[in-house]
Amino acid sequence: MNRQDCEALDRADPLAHKRQAFSIPDGLVYLDGNSLGVLPAHVPERLRQVAEMQWGRDLISSWNLHGWVDLPRVVGNRIARLIGAPPDSVIAGDTISVNLFKLLGAAAKLSPARRVILSDSGNFPSDLYVAQGLRDLLEDGYELRVVAPEEVEGAIDESLLLIMLTEVDYRTARRHDMAALTRAAHAKGALTIWDLAHSAGALPVDLAGTGADFAVGCSYKYLNGGPGAPAFLYVRPALQDLVQPPLAGWFGHEAPFAFDLDYRPAPGILRNQCGTQPILSLAALDAALDVWEDVDMAALRAKSEALCGLFIALAEQRCSAFGVRLAGPRDMAARGSHVSLHHAEGYAVMQALIAARVIGDFRAPDMMRFGFTPLYTRFTDVWDAVDRMHDILAGRGWDDERFRARKAVT
């Protein structure tokens, strides 16, 4: 495999035309879309229209005139198609952490006799923090039980309130079997909450088909909604009118503008709204989702596997002699759409790569992480990234104090 072979793969790529829909700086190899997706080219104009015409001209009438009030549901339905969810089962808004707290609290009310939340040590720490916070708030014998990722299925028993898992490990890209673990949980009477932060927009998800009870996810990674873009939550339709949200805000009320002093939950997914949502951010996300309208998720996954597989092969072929080794599974079916590599000087190597205009990120203690976003990542990007990494490692270009100085965001 050489760069010319990668150019041929790009020419044959059925998703190659999608790159034109994004604003990507010339000469930049951007492999961090699993942390922050790039800007869809048409989003600034949409934001300009919303700011100048809707907010600037029509002001508060825009809640009705331009459908601001419906944006969380409208955007939620657009996301639903990408995660295998039925209409009106997804609502956009808030953050993953806030949405996770809502769903954990709601699950506790659904199964009040159960007290154990099961998660794994590969989960995103923020999810564990939220569960710890709810446990400490409720106090009444609640327990967060954390096991190794490969031990989850064996730890499912009748004591569980629910399993709370991130489908794709944020560090290693190890992918849980959502269908199998959901079946195992249900067989013991437990509920499931899935975090789709590294799944939505990266690979096909089938919430309805797997029978998942709840899910949360963010939109600023593979969905390209922008920094801090609204998150989303999913509730299985059969549970929607049973859920009692612990954060009962006015937009989740049955009649928000009746201004009743007592809370009455809205029907269905709408009750999971809380306060007023950020309209400019929702409008940006709504526009960003336009690029997904004609995307076949099977084709997306095929390219994801091809990009990751090529990167692993080239990195091992050209960089293993310099201390690089693969993190996570080798089997493409068992991983998400990013690849992490161990290296003793991983932080410094990544900073040197960034200086060489290859953008990835670093996860402690020693992982260099590279995201492969099939809508705009090219096979030549894979070649160029490994080529520059090889040169940095071979020449010890990372061995500089300026590359070892830790920044606030890694």
C-alpha positions as CSV (number, residue, x, y, z in Angstrom):
1,M,0.0,0.0,0.0
2,N,1.3,3.5,-1.0
3,R,-0.2,6.9,-1.3
4,Q,-1.2,6.3,-4.9
5,D,-3.2,3.3,-3.7
6,C,-5.0,5.5,-1.2
7,E,-5.7,8.0,-3.9
8,A,-7.4,5.2,-5.9
9,L,-9.5,4.3,-2.8
10,D,-10.6,7.9,-2.6
11,R,-11.6,8.0,-6.2
12,A,-13.7,4.8,-5.7
13,D,-15.3,6.0,-2.4
14,P,-19.1,6.4,-2.7
15,L,-19.0,9.0,0.1
16,A,-16.2,11.0,-1.3
17,H,-18.5,13.8,-2.5
18,K,-19.6,14.5,1.1
19,R,-16.3,16.1,1.9
20,Q,-17.3,19.1,-0.2
21,A,-20.1,19.8,2.3
22,F,-17.6,20.7,5.1
23,S,-15.2,23.5,5.7
24,I,-11.8,21.9,6.2
25,P,-8.6,24.1,6.2
26,D,-6.2,23.3,3.3
27,G,-3.4,21.1,4.3
28,L,-4.9,19.9,7.5
29,V,-5.3,16.2,8.3
30,Y,-8.1,16.3,10.8
31,L,-8.6,13.1,12.8
32,D,-10.4,14.5,15.8
33,G,-14.0,14.4,14.6
34,N,-14.7,11.9,17.4
35,S,-14.1,14.8,19.8
36,L,-15.3,17.8,17.7
37,G,-16.7,17.5,14.2
38,V,-15.8,20.0,11.5
39,L,-18.0,22.8,10.4
40,P,-20.6,22.0,7.7
41,A,-20.1,24.7,5.1
42,H,-23.7,25.9,5.0
43,V,-24.2,26.2,8.8
44,P,-22.8,29.8,9.1
45,E,-25.4,31.1,6.6
46,R,-28.2,29.3,8.6
47,L,-27.0,30.9,11.8
48,R,-26.8,34.3,10.1
49,Q,-30.5,33.9,9.0
50,V,-31.6,32.8,12.5
51,A,-29.7,35.6,14.2
52,E,-30.4,38.5,11.8
53,M,-33.9,37.6,10.5
54,Q,-35.5,35.5,13.2
55,W,-34.0,36.9,16.4
56,G,-33.1,40.3,14.9
57,R,-36.3,41.1,13.0
58,D,-39.1,38.8,14.2
59,L,-37.9,38.7,17.8
60,I,-40.1,36.8,20.2
61,S,-42.7,36.0,17.6
62,S,-40.1,33.5,16.2
63,W,-41.1,31.0,18.8
64,N,-44.3,30.5,16.8
65,L,-43.5,32.0,13.4
66,H,-40.3,30.1,12.9
67,G,-41.0,27.1,15.0
68,W,-38.4,27.6,17.7
69,V,-40.7,25.9,20.3
70,D,-40.7,22.7,18.2
71,L,-36.9,22.5,17.5
72,P,-36.0,20.0,20.2
73,R,-38.6,17.6,18.8
74,V,-37.8,18.3,15.2
75,V,-34.1,17.8,15.7
76,G,-34.7,14.8,17.8
77,N,-36.7,13.1,15.0
78,R,-33.8,13.8,12.6
79,I,-31.4,12.2,15.0
80,A,-33.8,9.3,15.6
81,R,-33.3,8.0,12.0
82,L,-29.6,7.8,12.5
83,I,-29.8,5.7,15.7
84,G,-32.6,3.3,14.8
85,A,-35.3,5.0,16.9
86,P,-38.9,5.4,16.0
87,P,-40.5,8.9,15.5
88,D,-41.1,11.0,18.6
89,S,-38.8,8.9,20.8
90,V,-35.8,11.3,20.8
91,I,-35.7,14.8,22.1
92,A,-32.7,17.2,21.6
93,G,-31.5,19.5,24.3
94,D,-29.4,19.9,27.4
95,T,-26.1,17.9,27.8
96,I,-25.4,14.2,28.1
97,S,-24.8,14.6,31.8
98,V,-28.1,16.4,32.4
99,N,-30.0,13.9,30.3
100,L,-28.3,11.0,32.0
101,F,-29.3,12.3,35.4
102,K,-32.9,12.6,34.2
103,L,-33.0,9.1,32.9
104,L,-31.2,7.6,35.9
105,G,-33.7,9.3,38.2
106,A,-36.6,8.2,36.1
107,A,-35.4,4.6,36.1
108,A,-35.1,4.6,39.9
109,K,-38.8,5.5,40.1
110,L,-39.8,2.8,37.6
111,S,-38.1,0.1,39.7
112,P,-38.1,1.4,43.3
113,A,-37.2,-2.0,44.8
114,R,-33.9,-2.2,43.0
115,R,-30.8,-0.3,44.1
116,V,-27.8,-1.3,41.9
117,I,-26.5,0.5,38.9
118,L,-24.0,-1.6,36.9
119,S,-21.4,0.1,34.7
120,D,-17.8,-0.6,33.5
121,S,-14.4,0.8,34.0
122,G,-14.2,1.8,30.3
123,N,-17.2,4.1,30.7
124,F,-16.7,7.8,30.2
125,P,-15.9,9.1,33.7
126,S,-18.5,11.9,33.5
127,D,-21.2,9.2,33.3
128,L,-19.9,7.6,36.4
129,Y,-19.8,10.9,38.2
130,V,-23.4,11.5,37.4
131,A,-24.4,8.1,38.7
132,Q,-22.3,8.7,41.8
133,G,-24.0,12.1,42.3
134,L,-27.5,10.5,42.1
135,R,-26.5,7.7,44.4
136,D,-25.3,10.1,47.0
137,L,-28.3,12.3,46.6
138,L,-30.8,9.4,47.0
139,E,-28.8,7.8,49.8
140,D,-31.3,5.0,50.3
141,G,-28.9,2.1,49.7
142,Y,-28.1,2.8,46.1
143,E,-24.9,1.4,44.7
144,L,-22.8,2.0,41.6
145,R,-21.1,-1.3,40.7
146,V,-18.2,-0.9,38.3
147,V,-16.6,-3.9,36.6
148,A,-14.2,-4.5,33.7
149,P,-15.8,-4.2,30.3
150,E,-15.5,-7.9,29.6
151,E,-17.1,-8.7,32.9
152,V,-20.4,-6.8,32.4
153,E,-22.5,-9.7,31.1
154,G,-21.4,-12.0,33.9
155,A,-22.3,-9.3,36.5
156,I,-25.9,-8.9,35.5
157,D,-28.2,-10.3,38.1
158,E,-31.6,-9.8,39.8
159,S,-30.3,-7.0,42.1
160,L,-29.7,-4.6,39.2
161,L,-31.8,-1.5,38.6
162,L,-30.1,-1.0,35.3
163,I,-27.0,-1.3,33.3
164,M,-25.4,2.1,32.2
165,L,-22.9,1.6,29.4
166,T,-21.2,3.6,26.7
167,E,-21.5,1.5,23.5
168,V,-18.1,2.5,22.2
169,D,-15.3,3.0,24.7
170,Y,-14.0,6.6,24.4
171,R,-10.4,5.4,24.7
172,T,-9.9,2.0,23.1
173,A,-13.0,2.1,20.7
174,R,-14.0,-1.3,22.1
175,R,-17.7,-1.8,21.2
176,H,-20.2,-3.5,23.5
177,D,-22.8,-5.8,22.0
178,M,-25.9,-3.7,22.7
179,A,-28.4,-6.4,21.6
180,A,-26.8,-9.2,23.7
181,L,-26.4,-7.1,26.9
182,T,-29.9,-5.6,26.6
183,R,-31.3,-9.1,26.4
184,A,-29.3,-10.2,29.4
185,A,-30.4,-7.2,31.4
186,H,-34.1,-7.7,30.5
187,A,-33.9,-11.4,31.4
188,K,-33.0,-10.3,35.0
189,G,-35.6,-7.6,35.1
190,A,-33.1,-4.7,34.7
191,L,-33.3,-1.6,32.5
192,T,-30.7,-0.3,30.1
193,I,-29.2,3.1,29.5
194,W,-26.8,3.4,26.5
195,D,-24.5,6.3,25.9
196,L,-24.1,6.8,22.1
197,A,-21.5,9.6,22.3
198,H,-19.1,7.6,20.1
199,S,-21.8,5.8,18.1
200,A,-24.3,8.3,16.7
201,G,-23.1,9.2,13.2
202,A,-20.2,6.8,13.4
203,L,-21.9,3.5,12.9
204,P,-25.4,2.0,12.5
205,V,-27.3,1.9,15.8
206,D,-30.6,0.0,16.3
207,L,-32.2,1.2,19.5
208,A,-35.6,-0.1,18.6
209,G,-34.3,-3.5,17.3
210,T,-32.2,-4.1,20.4
211,G,-35.0,-3.2,22.8
212,A,-32.9,-0.6,24.6
213,D,-34.9,1.3,27.2
214,F,-33.0,4.6,27.3
215,A,-30.1,6.3,25.5
216,V,-28.2,9.6,25.6
217,G,-25.8,11.0,23.1
218,C,-24.0,14.2,22.0
219,S,-24.1,15.9,18.6
220,Y,-20.8,17.8,18.5
221,K,-18.7,14.8,17.5
222,Y,-19.7,12.7,14.4
223,L,-23.0,14.7,13.9
224,N,-21.0,18.0,13.5
225,G,-23.4,20.2,15.5
226,G,-20.6,22.5,16.8
227,P,-18.8,23.0,20.1
228,G,-21.2,22.3,23.0
229,A,-24.1,21.5,20.7
230,P,-27.2,20.1,22.4
231,A,-27.3,16.5,23.4
232,F,-30.2,14.1,23.0
233,L,-32.0,11.5,24.9
234,Y,-34.1,8.5,23.9
235,V,-36.9,6.7,25.8
236,R,-38.4,3.5,24.5
237,P,-42.0,4.3,23.5
238,A,-43.6,1.8,25.9
239,L,-42.0,3.6,28.8
240,Q,-42.6,7.2,27.7
241,D,-45.8,7.8,29.7
242,L,-44.5,5.9,32.7
243,V,-41.3,8.1,33.1
244,Q,-41.4,10.7,35.8
245,P,-38.5,13.1,35.1
246,P,-36.6,14.2,38.3
247,L,-35.8,17.5,36.6
248,A,-39.4,18.7,36.0
249,G,-39.1,21.9,34.0
250,W,-41.8,24.0,32.4
251,F,-41.1,22.9,28.8
252,G,-41.8,19.3,30.0
253,H,-45.2,20.4,31.4
254,E,-48.4,19.4,29.8
255,A,-49.4,23.0,29.3
256,P,-46.3,25.3,29.7
257,F,-48.1,28.5,29.1
258,A,-51.0,27.7,31.6
259,F,-48.3,28.6,34.2
260,D,-49.8,26.1,36.7
261,L,-48.1,26.0,40.1
262,D,-48.2,22.1,40.0
263,Y,-46.3,20.0,37.5
264,R,-48.2,17.8,35.1
265,P,-46.0,15.9,32.7
266,A,-46.5,16.3,29.0
267,P,-47.4,13.2,27.1
268,G,-44.6,11.1,25.5
269,I,-41.1,12.2,24.9
270,L,-41.8,15.9,25.5
271,R,-41.9,15.4,29.3
272,N,-38.2,14.9,29.2
273,Q,-37.6,18.6,28.3
274,C,-36.6,20.8,31.1
275,G,-35.9,24.5,30.6
276,T,-35.7,26.8,27.6
277,Q,-33.2,25.4,25.1
278,P,-30.5,27.3,23.2
279,I,-32.1,28.1,19.9
280,L,-29.0,29.3,18.1
281,S,-27.2,26.0,18.9
282,L,-30.3,24.0,18.0
283,A,-30.5,25.8,14.7
284,A,-26.9,25.1,13.9
285,L,-27.4,21.4,14.7
286,D,-30.5,21.2,12.6
287,A,-28.6,22.7,9.7
288,A,-25.7,20.3,10.3
289,L,-28.0,17.3,10.1
290,D,-28.9,18.3,6.5
291,V,-25.7,16.5,5.3
292,W,-27.1,13.2,6.6
293,E,-30.3,13.2,4.6
294,D,-29.0,10.9,1.8
295,V,-26.4,8.9,3.8
296,D,-26.6,5.1,3.8
297,M,-25.5,4.0,7.3
298,A,-24.2,0.7,5.9
299,A,-22.0,2.5,3.5
300,L,-20.8,4.8,6.3
301,R,-19.9,1.8,8.4
302,A,-18.1,0.1,5.6
303,K,-15.9,3.1,5.0
304,S,-15.3,3.5,8.8
305,E,-14.0,0.0,9.0
306,A,-11.8,0.4,5.9
307,L,-10.3,3.7,7.3
308,C,-9.6,2.2,10.7
309,G,-8.2,-1.0,9.3
310,L,-5.9,0.8,6.9
311,F,-4.7,3.1,9.7
312,I,-4.0,0.2,12.0
313,A,-2.1,-1.7,9.3
314,L,0.0,1.2,8.3
315,A,0.7,2.3,11.9
316,E,1.9,-1.2,12.8
317,Q,3.9,-1.6,9.7
318,R,5.7,1.8,9.9
319,C,5.7,2.8,13.6
320,S,5.7,-0.3,15.8
321,A,9.5,-0.3,15.8
322,F,9.4,3.0,17.6
323,G,7.2,1.7,20.5
324,V,3.7,2.2,19.1
325,R,1.1,-0.5,19.8
326,L,-2.6,-0.9,19.2
327,A,-5.1,-0.2,22.0
328,G,-8.4,-2.1,21.8
329,P,-9.7,-4.9,19.5
330,R,-8.2,-5.7,16.1
331,D,-11.6,-7.0,14.9
332,M,-13.3,-4.1,13.1
333,A,-16.8,-5.4,14.0
334,A,-15.8,-5.1,17.7
335,R,-14.7,-1.5,17.6
336,G,-16.1,2.0,16.8
337,S,-14.7,4.6,14.4
338,H,-11.6,5.7,16.2
339,V,-8.2,4.1,16.8
340,S,-5.9,4.7,19.8
341,L,-2.3,3.8,19.9
342,H,-0.2,3.4,23.0
343,H,3.2,5.1,23.2
344,A,5.3,5.9,26.3
345,E,5.6,9.5,25.1
346,G,2.1,9.6,23.6
347,Y,1.3,13.2,24.7
348,A,4.5,14.7,23.2
349,V,4.2,12.7,20.0
350,M,0.6,13.9,19.6
351,Q,1.7,17.5,20.2
352,A,4.4,17.1,17.5
353,L,1.8,15.7,15.2
354,I,-0.5,18.6,15.8
355,A,2.4,21.0,15.0
356,A,2.8,19.0,11.8
357,R,-0.9,19.7,11.0
358,V,-2.2,16.2,11.9
359,I,-4.9,16.7,14.5
360,G,-5.7,14.0,16.9
361,D,-5.9,14.0,20.7
362,F,-4.5,12.3,23.8
363,R,-6.1,10.2,26.5
364,A,-4.3,9.4,29.7
365,P,-2.2,7.6,30.5
366,D,-0.4,7.0,27.1
367,M,-3.0,6.9,24.3
368,M,-2.8,8.8,21.1
369,R,-6.4,8.9,19.7
370,F,-7.3,9.3,16.0
371,G,-10.9,9.6,14.9
372,F,-12.1,8.5,11.4
373,T,-15.3,10.4,10.4
374,P,-16.4,8.7,7.1
375,L,-18.2,11.7,5.7
376,Y,-15.1,13.8,5.2
377,T,-12.0,11.7,6.1
378,R,-10.0,10.5,3.1
379,F,-7.8,7.4,2.7
380,T,-5.0,9.8,1.7
381,D,-5.5,11.4,5.1
382,V,-4.7,8.1,6.7
383,W,-1.5,7.7,4.7
384,D,-0.4,11.3,5.4
385,A,-1.1,10.9,9.1
386,V,1.0,7.7,9.4
387,D,3.7,9.1,7.2
388,R,4.1,12.2,9.4
389,M,3.9,10.1,12.6
390,H,6.7,7.8,11.2
391,D,8.9,10.8,10.5
392,I,8.3,12.3,14.0
393,L,9.1,9.0,15.7
394,A,12.1,8.1,13.6
395,G,13.7,11.5,14.0
396,R,12.5,11.9,17.7
397,G,10.8,15.1,16.6
398,W,8.6,14.8,19.7
399,D,11.6,15.1,22.1
400,D,11.2,18.8,22.8
401,E,10.1,20.4,26.1
402,R,7.4,22.5,24.3
403,F,5.7,19.2,23.3
404,R,5.7,17.9,26.8
405,A,4.1,20.9,28.4
406,R,0.5,19.8,29.3
407,K,-2.3,22.0,28.0
408,A,-5.7,22.4,29.8
409,V,-7.4,20.4,27.0
410,T,-5.6,17.3,25.8
